[in-house]
Amino acid sequence: MSSVADFRSDTVTHPTPAMLDAMARAPLGDDVLGHDPTTAELEHEAARLTGKEAALFMPSGTMCNLVALLTHTQPGDQVIVEQWAHTACFEGGGAGMLAHVLLRTLPSDRGLLDADLVARWMLPRSEHTPGTSLVCVEQTHNFHGGAVMPRDGLRAIADAAHEGGARVHMDGARLFNAVAASEASAAEHAVLADTVSFCLSKGLCAPVGSLLCGDDEFVVRARFHRKRLGGGMRQSGVLAAAGLVALREMTGRLGDDHERARRLAAGIVEIGAYDVDPGAVDTNIVFVGTRGMAAEAIVAAGADSDILLYATGVHQIRFVTHHDVADDHVERLLDLLRRLAA
């Protein structure tokens, strides 16, 4: 029986043998009391890589983004985000429910906000308008096909935010995919924002965990909000150990995922029955239009062939390549799409 080919997300990756070994051997303490040495080592490494003063380990990227909102803003503030931002669309409404902020969603060019439009929406604090205290950007941008945001564009957004008295938070869930797809380091991307978060549990294969990075004073306040949300973990070094392996051993292979995504997109173009733009495949995410075919029908057909897929619309599917997707998985998926097209 062939192995399951799972293209639903890079969150489905399994920890490597090196991670499992590190987890079993990790020195442990109580991180809520500040005594877990492995967690402290991971936070130091994350801060070093992103060029920030400090970092805070959390269970998820969603919690990182919510803690960033809580730390940067006051209830009633306006936060500017891109209209398909993960913070706005896919985090359970936490921004409104828990941070009590107004999200101002703006259109973009493949995820990159227009700096002039951001400047026009920088509202002053008055009896009539909520002050704009934060602008959020995403690197890479999930629902714009893993697009890498150009650094000059992000710099212009940051300038507009800072001139209006706001801070900038970068949701860098797939930050290291942006690093692999560009000539810039994580710190060179992260310097364009006051704070940055990134995930260990997507293409980097760790089982759990994300980091929120910023200056020392920000991280002290963020730790308080993490506690409020129930995110203080005790012997978290068990998880942090896998994260250290992820940062030290897994970032260098992300280009392989990008190459498989490009190969997949090129193969789908050759079939001719689907809509895909190979030129828009910057990293490991490929969005495909299914034309007249129902996306859910393709998902069901895939499941019958041990190929797991994720429909993002009535006529749209997102394919994601990652460590656990092999070359033969790509060929099996292309064969499935050929059969369905015929």
N, C-alpha and C positions, 0 to 999 in steps of 0.2 A: 504494500500500500504506500502511495506517495505521501510525502510530508505535507502538512497543511501550509498553504501559502497565504499569509495574512497581510493584506494591503490596507487594512482599516486605519492604522495609525502607527507612528513610531513609538507610541506608548505601550505597545504589546511586546516589546523586546524583553527578553529574559536576562537575568544577571549572568555574567560569565563565570566560569570556574574560578578565575582569579578573584572575582568579587566575593563569591561564596566562601573562599578560603580566608580572605581578608575579614569578612564578617565574623567568622568563627574565631579569629585570633585577635580581634580588636581590643585594645585596652579600654576599659569602660569606667564611667563615673556617673554622677547625676548632673545632667546638663542644666536643669532648672536652677541648680545651686552653683552653676558655673564650673563644674569639676569633671566634665567628660573630656578627656584629652583628645580623643579621636574627632569628636565634633569640633573642638577648638582648632585642630589641625586643618580640617576641611574648611572652616570659615576663614582661616588665615590664607589658605590657598586660593579660595574664591576671591577674596579681597585683592590678593596679589595679581591674579590673572586679569581682573577687571580694572585695576588701577585705583581702587577705592580704599578708604582707610579701614573699613570693617565690613563684616558680612554676618548674616543671621540665617541659620539652617531652619527650614520649615518643611512640613509634609508635602506641600504642593505649590505649583505656580499660581493657582487661583488664590491661595492664602497669601502668597507674596504680594500679589497685586492688590488685594484687599487691605493688607497691612500698610502697603505704600499709600493707598488712598487715605486711610485713617491717620497716618502719621503726617502726611503733607497738608491735609485739609481740615477745615472746620465744617460742622453740619450746615448745609445751605449753600456752600460754595459751588461754583461752577467748575467742572473739569472738562477740558476739551479732549475728545478722542476721535479717531477715524470711525466711520459708520459701521464697518465690519470688524472693529477691534474685539479681541477676545474679552476684554474687560467689560465691554458694552453688551455683547451678545451671548456669551457662553459661560458666564460665571454666576448664574442663578439669580441675577439681579442684586448681588451683594452690595454694589455701589450705592444703590438707593435704599435698600432694606437696612443695611448695617452702617455704612459710612454716611448716609443721609446727604449725598451730594447730587447735584444736577449734572447729568452727563449731556454735554453739547456735542452731538455727533455730526461730523463734517464729511463731505465727499472727498475723494482722493484720486490720485493717479496711481493705480496698482498699490494702494496702501500708503503712499506718501502724501501727507497733507501739504496743501499750498501754504507757504509761510505768510503770504499776504492775507489769506483768508483767516488764518489763525490770529494774526494781528488785529483784524477787524472784529473778531469775536472775543477779544480780551476785555471783558467787562470790568469796569471799576466797581468797587464796593460802595453802594449807596443805599438810601432808603428804598430805591426802586429796583436795583439790579444786584444779583449775587456777584461777589467778587470772584474773578477767575484766579484760582490758586495753583492749578496744576494742568499741565498738558501731558498726555500719554502718547507714546509712540510704540510701535511693535517691530521687532527685528529678530528673525525674519517674519513676514506677515503671513499668518496661517491661511486665511480665507482669500488672499490674493495669490494663492498658489506657491507659498514659500518664497515670495519675492524678497530679495535683498534690498533694503532701503539704502539709497546712495547717501554717503556721509555728508556731502555738501548740502543735500536737501535737509537732512536731519539737523545740521548745524544752523541752517536758516530758520528752522522751526524753533530750535532752542534759543536763538537770538531773539525771535519774536516773543517767546514766552518770558524770557528774562527781562526784556525791555518793558513788558507789561506787569512785572512784579510776580510772575508765577515760576514755579519749579517744573522740571521735566522728569518724568519717570519712563524708563524704557522697559517694556515687557519683552525681555530677551529669551523667551522660552526656548527658542532654537538659535540662540546667539552663536553657538559654535558652528552651526551650519552656515551662518553668515561669514564667520571667520574662514571656514573651509572654501567658501565660494569667492572670497576676495583676497586681497593682498594685505589686509589689515588684521591686527591682533584683536583679541577681545577687549583689551584696554583702549585701543584706538577707536573701537565702536562705542564703548561705554563712556568715554570722555565726553560724548555729545549729550549726556543726560546727567542729572544730579544723582539719580539712583537707577539701578538696573537689577532686574531679576533674571535668573535663568534656571532651566530644568535639568536635572540629572537623569530623569526617568523616561526620556523620549529616546532620541537616537543614541544617547550615551549609555543606555542599557542598565542603569542602576534601578533597583526595584521601587524606590521611593525617594522623593526629596527634591527640593529647590532651594536656591539661595537668593536672598535679598541683600544687595550691597549698596553702601553709601558712606557718608562720613561718620565719624565716631558718635557725634551727638544724635544724628538721625537713627543709628542702629540702637542706641540706648532707648530711645522713645519707641522704636519699632518693636523691641523686645517686650515692652509693656503691652502693646496692642496684640502681639502674638499670644501673650498670656491670657488676655481678655477673651480671645477667640478660642481658647482651649488648646492652643498649639504648642504649649510647653511640653517637651518630651524628656524623659528621664535618661535611661541608658541608650541615648540616640546614637552613640558611637557604632552600634551594630549596623545602622543604616549609613552613617557617615563614612564608614570604612569602604562601602561599595562606591560611594560618591568620589572618594579619593582615587580609586582605581579608574572610575569613569573619566575623571579629568586628566589623569596621567597616561592612560592607555587607549582611550576610545575616541578622543577628539580627532586624532590623525587619520582615522579611517572614514570619516564622514564623506569625503570625496567619492568613495566607492558607491555610496548610496545615491549621490547626485548623478553619477555616470549611469547607474541603472535606471534612474528616473528619466534621463534624457533618451536612453535606449528604448524605454517603454513608450515615451511620447512619439518618437520617430516611427516605431512599429505601428502605433495606432493611426498615424497619418497615412501609412502605406495601405492600411485596410480600407480607408476611404469612407467608412460609414459612420464616423463619429467626428465630433468637433473638438480639436485640441490645437494649441499653439505651442510648438516645440520651443520657440524663441522665448516663451514666458516661463520656461522651466529653469529657474535659477538654482534650486537646491533639490530637495527630495520629495516634493509634493507636485502631483499632476492632477489638474481638474479637467474632466472630460465631459462634454455634452453628448447625450445619447440620441439626439434628434427624435425620431418617432418612437423609439423603444422606451418603455418604462424602466427607470433606473432600478426600481425594486425587483423587477423581473430578472434583470442582469445579476443583481445581488443573489437572488434565489438560485439562479443557474450556477453561479459561482460556488455556492455552498454545496451543491450536488457534486461538484468536482474538487472539493477540499480547497477552494479558493475563497477566502473571506474578504468581502468588500463592504464599502460604506457609501450609501446614497446621501448626497447633500442637497438633493432637490428632486423634483418629479422626473426631470430629464438631465440629471447631473450626478456624477460619481467622482469622489476624490480618492486617488491612489497615492499611497505613501510608501516609499522604500525606506529600508532600515537594516540594521545588522542581521536580522533574522530572515531577510529576503535574499535569496540566492539567484544566480543567473537563470537557473532552470525554472524558478518560480515566475520570473518575468516572461519566459517563453511559454509557460503553461497559461498564463493570463492572456497573452496575445493569441494563443490558439483558441481559447474560450471566446474571445471577442470576435475572432474570424468566424467561428462556427455560428455565433449568434447573428452576425451580420449577413451570413449566407442564408 
